[in-house]
């Protein structure tokens, strides 16, 4: 097997998931997710379901060794706190997409790319949430930027992602993982957003 080195994995995943990402953005905005508090509650429910799907990835020791600081990047607890702030029960969920001990690293890297990429768009969503009276300490914790800022946070993640050695068949699984994650995120709004 040969190692695929160029272009960077992060850039390749961005290119291959761009269309699905744009569709997801449009469906979130079309659902008026940030126009009213009930709309935001639906959005937070979608976020909860997706992060419930991937919570095991942030606790996986193999992934944590490859992606330093991974455990601190998980947002499920923040979303849970946001829902509590809003007086909402935690949404019902299907079994998570990943369970401890059953994680395929290349596939997981694709899923994490999608999850972590959503932080880059959170700055705009955070401003919209502020118009609803929500903040980094009440109701919109999961949209708060990392202390070092979203761009530096993203660059650290993509540098670690690009540094992982994968062979061609594993690269294919990473791409398939990113596409599956994008499709999963889209399925949640399709179920929860009007």
BELTAZI-V137792 format. One record per run of one state. SS is the DSSP state (h for helix, s for strand, l for the rest). FROM is the first residue (numbers start at 1). TO is the last residue. If there is no record, write none. Layout:
[[SS:FROM:TO] [SS:FROM:TO]]
//
This chain:
[[l:1:2] [s:3:3] [l:4:8] [h:9:30] [l:31:36] [h:37:59] [l:60:60] [h:61:66] [l:67:69] [h:70:73] [l:74:75] [h:76:85] [l:86:104] [h:105:130] [l:131:134] [s:135:135] [l:136:137] [s:138:139] [l:140:140] [h:141:143] [l:144:149] [h:150:163] [l:164:166] [s:167:167] [h:168:192] [l:193:194]]
//
